[in-house]
Amino acid sequence: MQLLISVAGPAEACAALRGGADVIDAKDPRRGALGPVSLQRLAAIRAAVAGARPLSAAVGDATSEQAVAGAVAAALSVGVAFVKLGLAGVTSEARAGRLAGAARRAVETAVVTRLVLVAYADWRSAASLPPARVVAVAADTGAAGVLLDTATKRAPLFAVESPAGVAAWVAAAHAAGLFAALAGGLSGPDLARARSLGADVVGVRGAACVGGRTGRVSRARVAALRALAEAAPSLRVPIGRGVLPQRDVELAEIVRRDDEVFHAVRERA
């Protein structure tokens, strides 16, 4: 199982790297579950990561196809491995498909970036689709993976959804050829549970910070979380999307290979 640490700036990215995070995720916790950082801040985070780990970027919750395409294109201009798109406020599966399709089309303009759709365990509070339907939309639109998170941050994931419910959601994601990530107020003891339920990635912000979710990422706290996440299965990235051979590979290997392609493309541009 891979450990993703959400960071708000380059200093936090460095702390997460030194603590042993597998994935660095750029987001602004003051702007909600998927608050995007500014383009300048995203570029600074990418410079701090310097290709040492995969970089993902939250692009917020979808509002319109045009806005989605623009937000994804902006992240692509900096160069990220993944973009995370939420569907708060979207209750129609058809509309969710159109919005996710806009993101997918934008991602297809890049060689190295993959789409992750975000489902909310507290989907009623978020006025969103049930998590199982987000899996279906992700599979239909060619996303690489799905993330189960909480929108309101009033309660952690396992207080909102039962372990059995989370396990069923993870299994559905895997059956659809997607990798499954979990987040939402997770702390140290939750990592073993997430691992036992088959999660490929666990995302953490608050437990990695001194001062809570809007505090600052601590190298020591990340290292402690890394120790809890170790000895877990490697991330299985879906095959059949035209990007991977028929074998299991480490996430770092995938992104390292694709990052080389990204820089080659930029040099030719």
Salt bridges, closest charged atoms under 4 A:
GLU12 OE1 - ARG205 NH1 2.64
ASP22 OD2 - ARG226 NH1 1.99
ASP25 OD2 - LYS84 NZ 2.90
ASP28 OD1 - ARG30 NE 3.07
GLU65 OE1 - ARG105 NH2 3.70
GLU93 OE2 - ARG133 NH2 2.78
GLU108 OE2 - ARG104 NE 3.52
ASP149 OD1 - LYS153 NZ 2.76
ASP200 OD2 - HIS174 NE2 2.73
ASP248 OD2 - ARG236 NH1 2.67
GLU253 OE2 - ARG247 NH2 2.94
GLU253 OE2 - ARG257 NH2 2.99
ASP258 OD2 - ARG114 NH2 2.76
ASP259 OD1 - ARG46 NH2 3.62
ASP259 OD2 - HIS263 NE2 3.84
